[in-house]
Amino acid sequence: MTAEPVTTHQSPSPAQVPPTVRASLSPSRAADFKTCPLLYRFRSIDRLPERTTIEQARGTLVHAVLERLFDLPAQSRTPAAAGDLVAPQWDRMVTEQPELAGIFDGAEPAGPVEFLRSAAGLLEGYFAVEDPTRLEPAERESLISAVVDEELLIRGYLDRLDVAPDGALRVVDYKTGGAPREAFEARALFQLKFYALVLWRTRGVVPRVLRLLYLRDAEVLDYTPDAEELVRFERTVVALWRAIEQATARQDFRPRPSRLCDWCSHQALCPSFGGTPPPFPVGVAGADPLRDARSSPAAPGADD
């Protein structure tokens, strides 16, 4: 799909958001609640700090390189050019977030070197599945949003949006982790259906293709949604938010143990691991229960 440039769509300013809107929800926070309600509470209500992992930093770095790659003229978007962007983009990230320099504490001396090498390896996976010299993305790292059910603002960052000459949309998401087994494909597509719903509600076009690029395994997963499916998905999102609302009003966010607990930063506070959550924040229930409305969606690559 050859894309034509279009105007970047940004999230509406507070003045543009309808007065009926009481909350916002991003795909990452929605996925948190689906995975474990207590994890949602820790991240969206308690706002507990989490140390950035090497994997998260690498995902953000690779996303940054791929965004900058399309700043180059088409013929210059080569594997070598992408590799040359790795170190400068990492330096920029560390300058903007000095705490990232600490992710290698306790690692082997070759830690930072291997980190940059592994990021370059993921970029090789990108070139194995796509030729950027034939693409002109319409939007990159674009924040999009829409209001559903009159009260809920749903929003998130698109890695890339391609627009064909006939107006057809292709939503592209880069994943730096491994491709999921077939049983977990629905979970992987949840984020892209979220974006598809926003685009349909704001632009009146159902994306023709939702594409996941798994860079580590050099695999592509394409999915074609339809309007009926997005109507059902919208109901699912609204129902999910209602469940979050009820849990907030009751101050009842229960853990849901799974294999994903191995990667959780909050085991020490989780009852499933013998911990005790902190007291529920004063003033959240009733006065300001919809804390995700005050936070930004996860940065591109941070949830990979």
KOLVEX-364590 format. One line per 8 residues: number of its first residue (from 1); their letters; for each residue x, y, z of N, C-alpha, C, CB. Coordinates in steps of 0.05 Angstrom, whole numbers, plus 5000, padded with zeros to 4 digits. Each point is the difference from the previous one (the first is absolute). Glycine has a CB too. Layout:
<nodes>
NUM	A	X Y Z X Y Z X Y Z X Y Z ~ ...
</nodes>
This chain:
<nodes>
1	MTAEPVTT	5017 4976 5000 4983 5024 5000 5018 5025 5000 4963 4975 5025 ~ 5035 5040 4953 5015 5025 4999 4984 5022 5014 5022 4986 4957 ~ 4990 5028 5061 4986 5019 5016 5003 5029 4989 5005 4970 5040 ~ 4975 5046 4965 5001 5028 4994 5000 5016 5026 4976 4993 4956 ~ 5041 5028 5046 5001 5015 5024 4972 5013 5006 5049 5009 4992 ~ 4944 4991 5033 4976 5015 5009 5007 5015 5025 4969 4965 4980 ~ 5013 5052 5028 5004 5016 5024 5000 4982 5025 4979 5040 4978 ~ 5040 4964 5039 5001 4984 5025 4977 5007 5018 5050 4997 4997
9	HQSPSPAQ	4937 4982 5014 4978 5005 5018 5010 4997 5029 4966 4983 4965 ~ 5029 5037 5051 5009 4999 5027 4976 4999 5019 5041 5026 4988 ~ 4964 4966 5037 4978 4998 5019 4989 5028 5005 5022 4960 5022 ~ 4951 5042 4981 4988 5026 5005 5010 5012 5025 4960 4986 4976 ~ 5042 5041 5024 5007 5014 5024 4978 4998 5020 5030 5032 4974 ~ 4975 4974 5052 4979 4999 5020 4976 5016 4993 5034 4993 5034 ~ 4970 5030 4952 4978 5017 4993 4982 4987 4979 5028 5040 5011 ~ 4984 4942 4973 4985 4987 4978 4985 4975 5010 5033 5018 4968
17	VPPTVRAS	4975 4971 5054 4987 4975 5010 4972 5007 5010 5045 4980 5013 ~ 4935 5006 4978 4972 5006 5009 4998 5000 5030 4982 4980 4958 ~ 5001 5038 5053 4998 5001 5029 4989 4975 5013 4994 5049 4995 ~ 4993 4934 4989 4989 4975 5011 5022 4980 5006 4958 5008 4974 ~ 5066 4995 5015 5021 4981 5004 5011 5001 5029 5012 5004 4951 ~ 4988 4973 5062 5009 4999 5028 5027 4985 5003 4952 5002 5014 ~ 5057 4984 4965 5023 4983 5003 5013 4995 4973 4980 4979 5041 ~ 5044 5010 4960 5013 4990 4976 5012 4973 5006 5009 5047 4983
25	LSPSRAAD	4995 4939 4995 5012 4973 5003 5017 4994 4976 4960 4984 5026 ~ 5064 5006 4979 5019 4993 4979 5000 4969 4997 5029 5041 5009 ~ 4980 4949 4968 5000 4971 4997 5018 4986 5021 4991 5007 4951 ~ 5031 5006 5056 5018 4988 5020 4987 4997 5027 5039 5019 4975 ~ 4947 5003 5034 4986 4998 5026 4976 4981 4999 5015 5047 5010 ~ 4971 4952 4967 4978 4981 4997 5011 4971 5002 4975 5033 4972 ~ 5048 4963 5015 5012 4973 5001 5009 4993 5028 5015 5006 4952 ~ 4995 5015 5063 5007 4995 5028 4977 4988 5015 5033 5038 4998
33	FKTCPLLY	4943 4975 4999 4977 4991 5016 4991 4972 4991 4986 5048 5006 ~ 5015 4947 4968 4993 4973 4990 5019 4979 5011 4981 5021 4959 ~ 5045 4986 5043 5020 4982 5010 4998 4995 5030 5030 5015 4963 ~ 4968 5008 5052 4999 4998 5029 4989 5027 5011 5039 4967 5001 ~ 4937 5033 5010 4989 5025 5011 5018 5014 5020 4955 4981 4993 ~ 5060 5003 5023 5018 5013 5019 5023 5014 4986 4988 4965 5034 ~ 5021 5024 4944 5021 5014 4985 4990 5026 4989 5020 4956 4988 ~ 4955 5045 5003 4988 5025 4991 5001 5020 5023 4971 4976 4967
41	RFRSIDRL	5021 5016 5057 4999 5018 5023 5028 5011 5006 4961 4975 5018 ~ 5059 5007 4983 5027 5008 5006 5010 5021 4980 5009 4955 5020 ~ 4984 5042 4954 5011 5018 4980 4983 5025 4996 5019 4960 4978 ~ 4955 5037 5022 4983 5023 4993 4989 5016 5024 4988 4974 4960 ~ 5009 5013 5063 4989 5013 5024 5022 5006 5020 4957 4977 4993 ~ 5059 5003 5015 5021 5005 5019 5024 5014 4987 4986 4960 5025 ~ 5016 5037 4949 5023 5012 4985 5027 4991 5011 4971 5040 4989 ~ 5031 4935 5017 5025 4990 5012 5022 5001 4979 4975 4970 5031
49	PERTTIEQ	5049 5039 4976 5022 5001 4981 5009 4972 4991 5015 5043 5021 ~ 4993 4955 4955 5011 4975 4989 5026 5006 4986 4953 4981 4994 ~ 5067 5003 5012 5026 5003 4988 4998 4990 4971 5024 4994 5044 ~ 4986 5022 4938 5000 4992 4971 5019 4976 4997 4990 5047 4985 ~ 5000 4932 5002 5017 4977 4995 5016 5004 4974 4967 4970 5024 ~ 5054 5013 4973 5016 5002 4976 4982 4994 4976 5041 4986 5025 ~ 4941 4995 4977 4982 4993 4978 4982 5024 4992 5001 4952 5015 ~ 4988 5062 5005 4984 5023 4994 5016 5022 4986 4970 4988 5039
57	ARGTLVHA	5054 5017 4972 5017 5021 4988 5007 4993 4971 5018 5011 5046 ~ 4988 4963 4950 5007 4992 4973 4976 5003 4981 5033 4968 5019 ~ 4943 5026 4990 4977 5004 4984 4996 5029 4993 4979 4961 5021 ~ 5023 5057 4998 4997 5028 4995 5022 5010 4981 4979 5006 5045 ~ 5045 4985 4958 5022 5008 4982 4995 4991 4972 5032 4996 5038 ~ 4959 4980 4958 4995 4990 4973 4978 5016 4987 5015 4954 5013 ~ 4964 5052 5002 4978 5016 4989 5010 5028 4992 4967 4975 5029 ~ 5051 5037 4987 5011 5026 4994 5016 4999 4974 5001 5011 5049
65	VLERLFDL	5015 4968 4948 5016 4998 4976 4982 4997 4975 5037 4978 5027 ~ 4943 5005 4975 4982 4997 4977 4984 5025 4993 4997 4952 5012 ~ 4997 5064 5008 4987 5026 4995 5019 5018 4985 4972 4995 5041 ~ 5053 5007 4968 5020 5018 4988 5008 4990 4972 5016 5012 5045 ~ 4983 4961 4951 5007 4989 4974 4984 5013 4978 5013 4956 5022 ~ 4961 5049 4983 4983 5010 4979 5003 5030 4997 4968 4964 5009 ~ 5049 5049 5007 5008 5027 4995 5019 5002 4976 4993 5011 5049 ~ 5020 4967 4945 5020 4999 4979 4987 4998 4973 5033 4979 5031
73	PAQSRTPA	4979 5030 4947 4990 4995 4974 4996 4970 4995 5022 5043 4983 ~ 4959 4949 5001 4993 4972 4997 5025 4983 4993 4954 5014 4985 ~ 5062 4995 4996 5023 4984 4991 5021 4997 5022 4991 5015 4954 ~ 5008 5002 5066 5020 4998 5022 4991 4983 5023 5015 5045 4987 ~ 4962 4943 5012 4990 4984 5023 5010 4972 4998 4959 5028 5002 ~ 5067 4969 5003 5013 4974 4998 5006 4989 5027 5021 5015 4957 ~ 4985 4959 5044 5008 4988 5026 5023 5014 5013 4984 4956 4983 ~ 5035 5053 5001 5024 5014 5011 4991 5026 5012 5030 4978 4967
81	AAGDLVAP	4952 5037 5020 4991 5025 5010 4985 4996 5026 4997 5018 4954 ~ 4987 4961 5048 4986 4995 5025 5019 4994 5022 4961 4982 4974 ~ 5060 5002 5020 5020 4993 5020 5015 5025 5010 5005 4955 4979 ~ 4999 5064 5003 5014 5024 5008 4983 5018 5018 5025 4998 4957 ~ 4949 4997 5044 4982 5016 5017 4999 4990 5029 4973 5011 4959 ~ 5036 4964 5045 4995 4987 5026 5014 5015 5023 4997 4956 4976 ~ 5029 5048 5021 5015 5014 5022 4991 5028 5005 5039 4971 4989 ~ 4957 5046 4989 4991 5027 5005 4972 5001 5013 5027 5014 4961
89	QWDRMVTE	4955 4968 5032 4974 5000 5012 5001 4991 5029 4980 4991 4955 ~ 5038 4991 5051 5003 4992 5028 5012 5023 5017 5007 4952 4985 ~ 5012 5062 5004 5011 5023 5014 4979 5021 5005 5044 4992 4978 ~ 4938 5012 5002 4978 5020 5004 4982 4990 5022 5002 5013 4952 ~ 4991 4962 5048 4982 4989 5021 5012 5004 5028 4982 4967 4967 ~ 5044 5027 5036 5013 5003 5026 5001 5029 5009 5027 4958 4990 ~ 4978 5060 4990 5000 5028 5007 4973 5010 5010 5036 5007 4965 ~ 4943 4983 5022 4973 5008 5008 4991 4986 5026 4989 5008 4952
97	QPELAGIF	5021 4967 5052 4992 4985 5023 5026 4988 5013 4954 4989 4980 ~ 5060 5026 5035 5026 4991 5011 4998 4974 5016 5013 5047 5002 ~ 4964 4947 5009 4997 4975 5015 5004 4975 4983 4969 5024 5030 ~ 5029 4979 4944 5004 4977 4982 5029 4990 5002 4964 5017 4970 ~ 5054 5000 5036 5028 4992 5002 5004 4979 5022 5014 5045 4984 ~ 4967 4953 5035 5003 4981 5021 4989 4973 4995 4997 5038 5029 ~ 4991 4957 4947 4989 4974 4995 5021 4978 4997 4962 5022 4977 ~ 5063 4986 5020 5022 4981 4997 5014 4994 5027 5006 5015 4953
105	DGAEPAGP	4985 4997 5069 5013 4996 5026 4999 4970 5006 4986 5047 5016 ~ 5038 4943 4990 5002 4972 5007 5003 4982 4976 4973 5009 5039 ~ 5026 5002 4937 5003 4984 4976 5030 4996 4994 4956 5017 4982 ~ 5049 4966 5000 5028 4995 4991 5011 5026 4987 4991 4950 4994 ~ 5036 5053 5006 5011 5024 4988 4991 5004 4971 5040 4994 5029 ~ 4954 4984 4957 4991 5003 4972 4971 5006 4998 5036 4968 4987 ~ 4950 5036 5036 4972 5005 4999 4990 5021 4981 5001 4987 5046 ~ 5009 5038 4956 4991 5020 4981 5007 4994 4971 5006 5033 5036
113	VEFLRSAA	5017 4955 4960 5009 4992 4972 4981 4979 4989 5048 5011 5011 ~ 4946 4969 5005 4982 4979 4991 4972 5011 4996 5028 4966 5024 ~ 4964 5053 4993 4973 5012 4997 4997 5013 4973 4999 5008 5049 ~ 5021 5008 4943 4998 5014 4974 5002 4980 4977 5021 5041 5020 ~ 4995 4938 4984 5002 4979 4979 4973 4986 4997 5049 4994 5010 ~ 4938 5000 5012 4975 4986 4998 4978 5017 4987 5012 4974 5041 ~ 4989 5052 4964 4981 5018 4987 5004 5000 4970 4999 5029 5041 ~ 5027 4972 4951 5006 4999 4971 4990 4973 4988 5040 5030 5008
121	GLLEGYFA	4962 4949 5008 4990 4974 4990 4970 5000 4995 5037 4978 5025 ~ 4948 5036 4992 4972 5002 4996 4993 5016 4974 4993 4997 5050 ~ 5024 5022 4945 4996 5016 4975 5005 4983 4976 5013 5041 5024 ~ 5005 4940 4978 5004 4981 4977 4974 4984 4996 5050 4997 5010 ~ 4937 4996 5012 4974 4986 4997 4980 5017 4986 5010 4975 5041 ~ 4991 5051 4964 4981 5018 4986 5004 4999 4970 4999 5030 5040 ~ 5026 4973 4951 5006 5000 4972 4994 4974 4986 5035 5034 5009 ~ 4964 4944 5007 4993 4974 4989 4971 4998 4992 5036 4980 5028
129	VEDPTRLE	4947 5037 4984 4971 4998 4995 4988 5024 4985 4997 4972 5041 ~ 5019 5049 4956 4989 5024 4988 5022 5016 4986 4964 5002 5034 ~ 5029 5011 4944 5019 5016 4985 4992 5030 5004 5009 4963 4965 ~ 5004 5051 5052 4992 5028 5006 5004 5019 4976 5011 4991 5048 ~ 5005 5001 4932 5004 5018 4977 4975 5002 4983 5048 4987 5000 ~ 4933 4995 5005 4975 5000 4984 4976 5011 5015 5018 4961 4975 ~ 4988 5051 5049 4979 5010 5017 5002 5029 5005 4997 4955 5021 ~ 4981 5059 4982 4999 5027 5010 4978 5002 5020 5018 5019 4956
137	PAERESLI	4988 4974 5069 4979 5000 5021 4985 5027 5001 5027 4966 5026 ~ 4947 5032 4979 4984 5024 5003 5005 5012 5028 4965 4982 4968 ~ 5037 5001 5052 5004 5009 5028 5019 4981 5014 4954 5021 5001 ~ 5062 4990 5017 5018 4984 5017 4998 5010 5029 5031 4991 4960 ~ 4968 4990 5058 4999 5006 5029 4979 5021 5005 5049 4989 5005 ~ 4927 5007 4984 4979 5020 5001 4981 4993 5023 5003 5008 4951 ~ 4990 5012 5065 4981 4997 5022 4972 5005 4989 5034 5014 5035 ~ 4949 4965 4966 4972 5002 4990 4981 4995 5023 5015 4985 4954
145	SAVVDEEL	4960 5025 5043 4980 4996 5021 4973 5003 4989 5032 5018 5034 ~ 4948 4970 4980 4972 5002 4993 4984 4997 5025 5009 4981 4954 ~ 4967 5030 5046 4981 4997 5022 4980 4978 4994 5006 5049 5012 ~ 4991 4932 5007 4980 4979 4997 4982 5001 5024 5032 4971 4973 ~ 4943 5021 5023 4980 5000 5021 4997 5027 5013 5011 4952 5008 ~ 4996 5069 4978 4997 5028 5009 5017 5008 5024 4954 4998 4982 ~ 5056 4983 5033 5014 5006 5025 5030 4991 5000 4956 4996 5023 ~ 5052 4988 4959 5026 4987 5001 5017 5009 4975 4981 4961 5026
153	LIRGYLDR	5042 5050 4980 5019 5007 4979 5020 4977 4997 4995 5050 5009 ~ 5007 4938 4968 5019 4978 4996 5022 5012 4982 4965 4963 5005 ~ 5060 5030 5001 5022 5013 4986 5025 4982 5002 4981 5046 5010 ~ 5038 4959 4971 5025 4986 5001 5018 5009 4977 4977 4961 5020 ~ 5047 5029 4980 5020 5008 4980 5001 4979 4978 5027 5025 5034 ~ 4969 4983 4941 5004 4983 4977 5030 5000 4993 4954 5010 4982 ~ 5057 4966 5015 5028 4999 4990 5001 5011 4972 5010 4960 5029 ~ 4971 5031 4954 5001 5010 4972 4972 4997 4988 5050 4989 4996
161	LDVAPDGA	4943 5030 4988 4975 4998 4984 5007 5004 4971 4972 5016 5039 ~ 5021 4965 4944 5004 5003 4971 4973 5005 4987 5040 4969 5001 ~ 4959 5049 4980 4975 5007 4986 5005 4996 4970 4986 5033 5037 ~ 4998 4950 4951 5002 4994 4972 4987 5023 4984 5000 4950 5009 ~ 5006 5052 4965 4988 5020 4983 4969 4999 5000 5041 4998 4972 ~ 4948 4978 5032 4971 4999 5001 4988 5005 5028 5003 4967 4962 ~ 5014 5041 5057 4991 5007 5027 5001 4977 5019 4972 5033 4979 ~ 5035 4943 5012 5001 4977 5018 5022 5004 5021 4982 4970 4963
169	LRVVDYKT	5012 5021 5062 5018 5004 5022 5013 4973 5008 4973 5039 5016 ~ 5053 4962 4990 5014 4977 5012 5014 5010 5025 5007 4978 4954 ~ 4985 5010 5068 5012 5006 5026 5023 4980 5005 4956 5018 5019 ~ 5068 4993 4987 5024 4983 5003 5011 5004 5028 5010 5003 4951 ~ 4995 4974 5062 5011 5001 5027 5025 4983 5001 4954 5007 5020 ~ 5068 5004 4990 5025 4986 5003 5001 4986 5027 5023 5033 4969 ~ 4984 4941 5031 5004 4985 5024 5028 4989 5001 4951 4988 5001 ~ 5063 5018 5022 5027 4991 5002 5002 4973 5015 5015 5047 4999
177	GGAPREAF	4963 4944 5012 4999 4973 5012 4995 4979 4979 4984 5020 5043 ~ 5014 4955 4966 4996 4978 4982 4971 4999 4991 5037 4975 5022 ~ 4958 5013 4954 4973 4996 4990 4985 4981 5018 5016 5009 4953 ~ 4959 4997 5054 4985 4983 5018 4990 4975 4986 4986 5040 5025 ~ 5008 4939 4991 4987 4977 4989 4972 5007 4991 5028 4969 5029 ~ 4960 5015 4954 4974 5006 4989 4979 5006 5022 5011 4971 4961 ~ 4991 5015 5062 4980 5003 5021 5002 5028 5012 5003 4951 5010 ~ 5019 5063 4987 5004 5026 5012 4998 5023 4979 5028 4979 5035
185	EARALFQL	4965 5014 4941 4998 5021 4979 4979 5021 5007 5015 4967 4966 ~ 4962 5024 5046 4979 5019 5007 5010 5021 5019 4966 4964 4993 ~ 5050 5028 5026 5011 5019 5020 5019 5020 4985 4997 4965 5037 ~ 5018 5025 4944 5019 5018 4986 4985 5020 4983 5034 4963 4999 ~ 4942 5029 4990 4985 5018 4983 4982 5019 5015 5001 4964 4966 ~ 4996 5033 5061 4983 5017 5015 5007 5029 4997 4994 4963 5033 ~ 5032 5043 4968 5010 5028 4997 4993 5011 4973 5037 4990 5032 ~ 4966 4995 4947 4995 5010 4973 4970 5003 4995 5042 4978 4984
193	KFYALVLW	4941 5005 5028 4971 5004 4998 4992 5026 5014 4993 4950 4997 ~ 5020 5056 5025 4996 5025 5014 5005 5023 4981 5013 4979 5044 ~ 5010 5021 4942 5006 5021 4982 4980 5001 4976 5048 4996 5013 ~ 4945 4980 4978 4981 4999 4977 4973 5013 5008 5022 4958 4984 ~ 4969 5037 5040 4976 5012 5010 5002 5031 5000 4990 4959 5028 ~ 5032 5051 4982 5004 5029 5001 4999 5012 4972 5028 4995 5042 ~ 4987 4992 4939 5001 5010 4973 4972 4999 4987 5048 4985 4996 ~ 4937 4994 5009 4974 4998 4988 4981 5022 5011 5007 4950 4994
201	RTRGVVPR	4994 5054 5032 4983 5020 5012 5007 5028 4993 4993 4968 5038 ~ 5033 5038 4957 5008 5027 4994 5002 5006 4970 5025 5000 5043 ~ 4980 4980 4941 5005 5005 4971 4979 4986 4982 5048 5005 5010 ~ 4935 4978 5002 4980 4987 4985 5010 4978 4982 4975 5042 5002 ~ 5049 4948 5003 5012 4979 4983 5009 4977 5017 5015 5035 4966 ~ 4976 4941 5028 5010 4977 5013 5026 4992 4988 4953 4984 5011 ~ 5069 5014 5004 5026 4993 4988 4998 4973 4985 5023 5025 5037 ~ 4989 4975 4940 5000 4976 4983 5018 4978 5012 4991 5028 4960
209	VLRLLYLR	5031 4981 5052 5019 4980 5011 5010 5010 5027 5013 4985 4954 ~ 4988 4997 5065 5014 5004 5025 5025 4981 4999 4957 5013 5027 ~ 5066 4999 4975 5025 4985 4995 5018 5001 5025 4997 5009 4950 ~ 5011 4968 5059 5020 4997 5021 5026 4990 4988 4965 4991 5035 ~ 5057 5024 4969 5026 4992 4990 5016 4990 5024 4999 5033 4961 ~ 5006 4941 5040 5017 4989 5022 5029 4999 4991 4960 4972 5017 ~ 5055 5047 4993 5027 5004 4989 5019 4978 5008 4992 5049 5001 ~ 5006 4941 5024 5019 4980 5009 4997 4975 4983 4998 5018 5046
217	DAEVLDYT	4978 4974 4946 4995 4976 4985 4997 5005 4970 4980 4980 5040 ~ 5020 5046 4952 4996 5008 4972 4975 4987 4990 5049 5004 4993 ~ 4929 5001 5021 4974 4989 4992 4979 5023 4998 5011 4956 5022 ~ 4970 5040 4961 4978 5020 4996 4974 4987 5006 5027 5024 4965 ~ 4956 4989 5051 4973 4991 5005 4981 5022 4990 5015 4972 5041 ~ 4968 5021 4939 4981 5019 4989 4972 4991 5009 5030 5010 4960 ~ 4953 5010 5045 4972 4995 5007 4983 5021 4987 5014 4978 5044 ~ 4962 5013 4946 4982 5019 4987 4974 5001 5017 5020 4990 4954
225	PDAEELVR	4975 5033 5059 4976 5003 5016 4977 5009 4982 5027 5011 5041 ~ 4948 4988 4970 4978 5012 4986 4983 5016 5020 4999 4962 4966 ~ 4982 5053 5023 4986 5019 5017 4984 4985 5022 4996 5031 4962 ~ 4992 4946 5032 4985 4986 5020 5018 4991 5023 4968 4984 4964 ~ 5056 5007 5029 5019 4992 5021 5008 5024 5018 5017 4963 4969 ~ 4987 5060 5018 5008 5023 5016 4977 5010 5018 5032 5013 4964 ~ 4943 4983 5027 4977 5006 5018 5001 4982 5025 4972 5015 4960 ~ 5033 4960 5035 5002 4981 5023 5024 5007 5018 4979 4964 4972
233	FERTVVAL	5043 5044 5015 5024 5007 5016 4995 5025 5016 5029 4979 4965 ~ 4956 5040 5024 4994 5024 5015 4984 4993 5025 5000 5027 4957 ~ 4981 4955 5040 4984 4991 5023 5018 4987 5021 4960 4993 4971 ~ 5060 4992 5019 5019 4987 5019 5016 5021 5015 5003 4960 4969 ~ 5007 5060 5017 5015 5021 5013 4984 5015 5021 5027 5005 4959 ~ 4948 5002 5034 4982 5014 5019 4994 4982 5024 4980 5026 4962 ~ 5015 4948 5033 4995 4982 5023 5025 4997 5018 4967 4975 4971 ~ 5056 5025 5016 5025 4999 5016 5002 5025 5017 5022 4972 4964
241	WRAIEQAT	4972 5051 5025 5001 5024 5016 4980 5000 5023 5016 5025 4960 ~ 4960 4965 5034 4980 4998 5022 5010 4983 5023 4963 5006 4966 ~ 5051 4972 5027 5012 4983 5020 5021 5015 5016 4991 4959 4972 ~ 5025 5057 5014 5021 5016 5014 4986 5020 5019 5032 4995 4961 ~ 4947 5018 5029 4985 5019 5017 4989 4986 5025 4987 5025 4959 ~ 5002 4952 5038 4988 4986 5023 5022 4992 5020 4963 4983 4971 ~ 5060 5007 5018 5022 4992 5018 5011 5025 5015 5011 4962 4968 ~ 4989 5061 5018 5010 5024 5013 4981 5009 5022 5022 5013 4958
249	ARQDFRPR	4952 4987 5036 4980 5008 5020 5001 4982 5025 4971 5017 4963 ~ 5035 4957 5033 5001 4981 5022 5028 4998 5012 4962 4975 4979 ~ 5057 5038 5008 5028 4998 5008 5008 4971 5002 4996 5043 5026 ~ 4996 4942 4953 5004 4971 5000 5013 4992 4973 4960 4993 5031 ~ 5066 5006 4969 5015 4991 4977 5015 4974 5008 5005 5048 4982 ~ 4986 4930 5009 5011 4974 5009 5022 4991 4980 4956 4989 5022 ~ 5064 4997 4989 5021 4989 4983 4989 4977 4983 5035 5014 5033 ~ 4977 4982 4944 4993 4978 4983 5026 4986 4992 4957 5023 4982
257	PSRLCDWC	5053 4959 5034 5026 4988 4995 5001 4985 4973 5005 4995 5049 ~ 5018 5008 4938 5005 4987 4975 5030 4998 4996 4956 5017 4980 ~ 5052 4973 4997 5029 4998 4994 5012 5028 4997 4992 4956 4978 ~ 4991 5064 5016 5010 5027 4997 5010 5012 5027 4969 5006 4962 ~ 5023 4981 5060 5010 5010 5026 5030 4999 5002 4958 4983 5021 ~ 5055 5000 4964 5029 4998 5001 5013 5026 4992 4997 4952 4989 ~ 4989 5065 4995 5012 5025 4991 4989 5024 5014 5006 4979 4956 ~ 4978 5017 5065 4987 5022 5014 5019 5014 5019 4956 4977 4996
265	SHQALCPS	5043 5049 5005 5018 5015 5018 4989 5002 5029 5015 5026 4960 ~ 4960 4964 5044 4986 5006 5025 4994 4975 5017 4981 5040 4978 ~ 5034 4939 5018 4995 4975 5015 5001 5005 5030 5019 4974 4962 ~ 4998 5043 5048 5003 5005 5029 4975 5011 5012 5048 5007 4993 ~ 4934 5005 4990 4976 5012 5010 4975 4984 4993 5021 5044 4996 ~ 4983 4933 4992 4978 4984 4990 4992 4978 5019 5015 5010 4953 ~ 4960 4987 5055 4991 4979 5018 5006 4972 4990 4964 5030 5015 ~ 5038 4967 4959 5006 4973 4989 5028 4992 5006 4968 5008 4963
273	FGGTPPPF	5049 5011 5045 5028 4994 5007 5005 5008 5029 5014 5008 4953 ~ 4965 4993 5063 5003 5006 5029 5002 5029 5006 5021 4957 5004 ~ 4975 5061 4977 5003 5029 5005 4973 5013 5007 5039 5000 4969 ~ 4963 5025 5037 4976 5016 5007 5000 5026 4984 4999 4981 5047 ~ 4980 5024 4937 4999 5024 4984 5000 5025 5019 4975 4976 4963 ~ 5034 5047 5027 4999 5024 5016 4971 5008 5004 5045 5015 4983 ~ 4950 5003 5037 4972 5010 5004 4990 5013 4974 5009 5007 5049 ~ 4966 4989 4946 4988 5012 4976 5003 5031 5002 4967 4961 4995
281	PVGVAGAD	5042 5052 4984 5005 5029 5001 4975 5015 5009 5034 4995 4964 ~ 4969 5023 5054 4978 5017 5010 4991 5018 4977 5018 4998 5047 ~ 4955 5004 4950 4989 5018 4980 4996 4987 4973 5021 5036 5024 ~ 4988 4939 4972 4996 4987 4974 4972 4992 4997 5047 4984 5000 ~ 4942 5002 5020 4972 4991 4998 4981 5024 5000 5012 4956 5023 ~ 4971 5045 4958 4980 5021 5000 5010 5026 4987 4980 4980 5041 ~ 5038 5034 4972 5008 5027 4990 5016 4998 4974 5001 5016 5047 ~ 5017 4964 4951 5017 4999 4976 5007 4970 4995 5018 5047 5009
289	PLRDARSS	4963 4937 4984 5006 4972 4997 5014 4992 4974 4961 4992 5028 ~ 5039 5026 4953 5009 4993 4973 5028 5010 4994 4952 5001 4985 ~ 5067 4989 5030 5026 5011 5000 5014 4998 4973 5003 4990 5048 ~ 4990 4990 4936 5013 4997 4974 4995 5024 4983 4995 4950 5003 ~ 4984 5065 5002 4994 5024 4985 5022 5021 5004 4952 4991 5004 ~ 5064 5006 5017 5021 5020 5006 5027 4990 4990 4974 5015 5040 ~ 5027 4962 4948 5026 4990 4992 5002 4997 4969 5004 4975 5044 ~ 5020 5024 4946 5005 4997 4972 5001 4971 4993 5024 5044 4998
297	PAAPGADD	4969 4948 4977 5004 4972 4992 5029 4993 5001 4960 5003 4970 ~ 5045 4971 5031 5027 4990 5001 5016 5009 4975 4985 4960 5027 ~ 5041 5046 4977 5016 5008 4978 5004 4977 4981 5024 5033 5029 ~ 4978 4973 4945 5004 4979 4980 5023 4981 5007 4981 5031 4965 ~ 5013 4943 5035 5021 4981 5006 5002 4992 5029 5023 5018 4962 ~ 4966 4998 5056 5003 4995 5028 4986 4975 5010 5004 5049 5006 ~ 4975 4943 4979 4985 4977 5009 5008 4974 4984 4963 5031 5012 ~ 5058 4971 4973 5008 4976 4984 5011 4978 5017 5009 5030 4962
</nodes>
